[in-house]
């Protein structure tokens, strides 16, 4: 890893990185996160009894929408032509919550790591919003990049 952060100029001012000279390549990012909750709250999800409706379906759509709007939410992100956003939301009674995995793809000059992380974050916040009447103490945890492919830095895979 180089010592220089690309989002700062020589004077230390934040700026958007110029990617116009970068090659267009296929890029993919995979991110994960958890919403931890009490068994009774998870039962509402599993049994389809949440007062606000289909928790996982709504969170999946929110995550997709969040990925597509990442550049509107994070100041120095480039708007990207996202070609795929997929979310897996898996209730895990043994783990005590819902596991979220987002996959985002594009063909472009910069990566989609932020889009994948945003998709997970927005899906997790939506789950919280839809279940907060049942449990305000839910925790959003472990949001991280699992994998990325493409671009100058190549492949990255998180350690377990």
BELWOFEN-V771086 format. One record per residue. SS is DSSP state (H for helix, E for strand, L for the rest). PHI is phi as a letter, one per 30 degrees, with the letter a starting at -180 (* if undefined). D_CENTER is the distance of its C-alpha to the mean C-alpha in whole Angstrom. Layout:
BEGIN
ss = [SS SS]
phi = [PHI PHI]
d_center = [D_CENTER D_CENTER]
END
This chain:
BEGIN
ss = [L L L L L L L E L L L L L E L L L L L L L L L L E E E E E E E E E E E E L L H H H H H H H H L L L L L L L L H H H H H H H H H H H H H H L H H H H L L L L L L L L E E E E E E E E E E E L L L L E E E E E E E E E E E E L L L L H H H H H H H H H H H H H H H H H H H L L L L L L L E E E E E E E E E E E L L L L L L E E L L L]
phi = [* d d c d d d b d d c i d d a d d d c d c d d d b d b b b b b b a b c c a d e d d d d e d d c i c d e d j d d d d d d d d d d d d d e d c e d d c c e c d d d b d d c a b b b c c c d b e d d i l c c c b c c b b a b a c b d c d d d d d d e d d d d d d d e e e d c d d d a d d e b c b i d a d c a b b j i d d i c b b d d d]
d_center = [23 25 26 25 22 22 21 24 27 31 31 28 27 23 23 21 21 24 22 25 27 24 24 23 21 19 15 12 9 8 6 7 8 11 13 16 19 23 24 26 23 21 24 24 21 23 26 24 26 23 25 23 22 20 17 15 16 15 12 11 12 11 7 9 11 8 7 11 12 10 13 15 13 13 16 17 14 16 16 15 16 13 15 13 10 10 9 11 12 15 17 19 22 23 20 20 17 14 12 9 8 6 8 9 12 15 18 19 20 16 13 10 8 7 6 4 3 4 3 3 5 7 8 9 11 12 14 15 17 18 20 21 24 24 23 22 22 18 16 12 12 11 8 8 8 11 12 13 16 18 19 22 20 20 18 16 16 15 18 18]
END
